[in-house]
Amino acid sequence: MEVLMNYYEKVMILDANLDDSAAEETVTKIKDMITKQGGEIFKTENWGRRKLAYELNKHQKGNYFLFYFKAPPTTILELEKLCKVIDSIIKFMVVKYVKKAQIEAILPKPKTDDKVSDTAPVQEAAAETVTKAVGEEAGSPEGK
C-alpha cells in the first residue's frame, strides 16, 4: 500500500541570540525528523536574523528558516510536537499546498540539455505566420 504524501512549507523562527552552530543543529533536527518519517526535503532557506513585527515570548528579533518538503500527513503532528519541545524555536507554522501550481513552483526544475530543439519549432511556426501575413494583401488577386 502506497503512503499518501502531501506537499508542505514550514516557516520557523529561532531565537536570534543563538550562535550559528546551535541554529544549524536545530535545523538538522527538523530535517532528520522529516526524513525519518518518510518525507523528502526539496529546499531549505536561511532568511537570516530579522526584527519581529511584534514581541514574541520577550524576543524582538528572530532567525528565520524556510523548508519546502513532502511528507505523510502523520509527520506534521510529530513535527509540531518536536517544535514545541525545542526551546530555541520561538514560532513555527506549517502550510499544506493543495493547488497544483503551488506544488510545481516548489519542485526542482528538470534539467533539459537540448534547449535549441524546444524553441526551434516555435520559431519556424512564427516565421511562417509572419510570411503569410505579409504576402497576403487585402484586395490583391493573390489573396483571393
N, C-alpha and C positions, 0 to 999 in steps of 0.2 A: 504494500500500500504506500502510495506516494504522499509525502508530507506537504501540506499546503504552505507555501511561502508567500509572505506579503513584503512589500517594499516600504521602508521607513526612513525618516530623517530624525536625528536626535541632536538637540542643542543642549549643551551642558556648560554651566558657569562654575568655574572653580575659584577658590579663594585666591585673590591676586597676590597675597603675601607668600604663597608657596614658591619655592625655587623651581627652576625648570625641570630638574630631575624628579622631584616629587609630583609635579603636574604630569610629566610623561609616564610615571609609574601608575597614576590613576587612570590615564587614558589607556594604558596597556591592560589594566584590569578589566576595563569595559570591553575592549576589543576581544580579549581572551574569553570573557563570558559569552559574548555573541557567537564566536566561532565554536565554542564548546557545546552550545545549544543547537548547533547545526546551521547557523547563519553564515552569511558571506558579506564582508565589508567591501564596498566599492571605493569609498573615498573618505578621508579624514582631513579636516582643515583646522588649523590653529588660527583663530582670528585675532589672537593676542589679548593684551590687557586693555580694558576699556572702562570708562566711567559708567556706572549703572544709572539707569533712568531714575530710579528711586532706591532708597536704602533697603537692603535685604539682610536680615539677621545681623545687623550692625556693620554691614560691609557696604562701602561706597564704590569700590572697584571690583572687577572680576576678570578672570581669564576665560575667554570663550573658546569652545571647541564644537565642531560640527561633524556629524557622522552620517553617511549615506550607506544603507545596508538592506539586505533582505534576510528574513528570518521567519521561523514559525511563530504563530501568534502567542504561544506559551512563553516565548523568550521575553516578550515585553514585560510580563508580570515579574519574571525573575530579574530583569534589568532594573525595573523600578525598585524592587526590594534592595538590590545591591546599591543603587544610588542613594537610597535613604540611609543606609548604614555607613557609607563613607562620609566622614565629617568634612572633608575638603570640598565637597560638592555643595555649592550654595543653592543652585536651582537647576532643574533639568526639565526637558519636555520631549516627548516622542510624538511624531505625526505620521500617520499612515497615509501613503499615497494610494488613491483609488482611480485616478484618471490615467489613461494610457500615455498621454502627452507628458505628464509629470514623471512617470516611470522612465520613459525614453530619455528624458532630459538628464537623469542621474546615471544612467547606464554608460559604461565606457563605449566610445565610438569604435566600430570595427575599422581596422586599417585597410585601405584599398591601395594596391600598388599601381593599378592601371587607371589613373585619373584621366588620361587623354581619351581613352576609348569611351568613357562615360559621357564626356561632353561633345565628342565628335558628331554623333547622330543629331543632337540638338542643334549644333551649329549648321550642319548641312540642311536640315529641315528649315531653319530660319533663313538661310541663303536662298532656298527655292521659293519661299513665300515672298521674299523681297523682290526676286527676279520676276515673278509672275505679276506682282502688283505694279511694277514699273513698266513692264512690257505691255500691259493691257491699258489702253486709254479709253475713256468713256467716249462713245460715238465713233470710234475708229472702226474701219472694216475688219481689222484683225480680231478685235474683241468680240464681234458678232458671229 
